């Protein structure tokens, strides 16, 4: 994959990771990987680095959001089961 394609893939995957529950975690990780590939490539010399950095930022936000949602569902379910057992 060329540099422009990897930067665009990072941006698209980062944006999608924010909006799709659970699978967004996987998309976010893939977006970070593609974005890091572009940023660390010495041949790019700043070309498309902004798009890759934006993709990495969106991916990190998406990963954080997905982890928060998953952990909230787990803890909420556990707390619900504990409270209903006392009734």
C-alpha positions as CSV (number, residue, x, y, z in Angstrom):
1,X,0.0,0.0,0.0
2,X,1.4,3.4,-0.9
3,X,1.7,6.3,1.5
4,X,-1.4,8.1,0.4
5,X,-3.5,5.0,0.6
6,X,-2.2,4.1,4.1
7,X,-2.9,7.7,5.3
8,X,-6.4,7.6,3.9
9,X,-7.1,4.2,5.4
10,X,-5.9,5.4,8.8
11,X,-8.3,8.4,8.6
12,X,-11.3,6.3,7.4
13,X,-10.7,3.6,10.0
14,X,-10.3,6.2,12.7
15,X,-13.6,7.8,11.9
16,X,-15.4,4.5,11.6
17,X,-14.0,3.4,14.9
18,X,-15.9,6.2,16.6
19,X,-19.3,5.2,15.2
20,X,-19.4,1.4,15.2
21,X,-19.8,-0.3,18.6
22,X,-17.5,-3.2,19.5
23,X,-16.0,-3.6,16.0
24,X,-14.8,0.0,16.4
25,X,-12.1,-1.3,18.7
26,X,-10.6,-3.4,15.9
27,X,-11.0,-0.6,13.4
28,X,-9.3,1.8,15.8
29,X,-6.3,-0.5,16.2
30,X,-6.0,-0.9,12.5
31,X,-6.2,2.9,12.0
32,X,-3.3,3.4,14.5
33,X,-1.2,0.8,12.8
34,X,-1.7,2.4,9.3
35,X,-1.2,5.9,10.7
36,X,2.0,5.0,12.5
37,X,3.3,3.3,9.3
38,X,2.9,6.6,7.4
39,X,4.3,8.8,10.1
40,X,7.4,6.6,10.7
41,X,8.2,6.1,7.0
42,X,11.3,8.1,6.2
43,X,10.4,8.4,2.5
44,X,7.2,10.4,3.1
45,X,9.0,13.6,4.2
46,X,5.8,15.1,5.6
47,X,3.6,14.1,2.7
48,X,0.1,13.0,3.9
49,X,1.4,13.1,7.5
50,X,-1.4,15.4,8.6
51,X,-4.0,12.9,7.3
52,X,-2.2,10.1,9.1
53,X,-2.0,12.0,12.3
54,X,-5.7,12.9,12.1
55,X,-6.5,9.2,11.5
56,X,-4.4,8.2,14.5
57,X,-6.1,10.8,16.7
58,X,-9.6,9.6,15.6
59,X,-8.5,6.0,16.1
60,X,-7.3,6.7,19.7
61,X,-10.6,8.5,20.5
62,X,-12.5,5.6,19.0
63,X,-10.5,3.0,21.0
64,X,-11.0,4.9,24.2
65,X,-14.8,5.3,23.5
66,X,-15.2,1.6,22.7
67,X,-13.3,0.5,25.8
68,X,-15.4,2.9,27.9
69,X,-18.6,1.5,26.4
70,X,-17.5,-2.2,26.9
71,X,-16.4,-1.6,30.5
72,X,-19.6,0.3,31.3
73,X,-21.7,-2.6,29.9
74,X,-19.7,-5.1,31.9
75,X,-19.8,-3.2,35.2
76,X,-23.5,-2.2,34.7
77,X,-24.5,-5.8,34.2
78,X,-22.6,-6.9,37.2
79,X,-24.1,-4.2,39.4
80,X,-27.6,-4.9,38.1
81,X,-27.2,-8.6,38.9
82,X,-26.0,-7.8,42.4
83,X,-28.9,-5.4,43.1
84,X,-31.5,-7.7,41.8
85,X,-30.3,-10.6,44.0
86,X,-31.1,-8.5,47.1
87,X,-34.7,-7.9,46.0
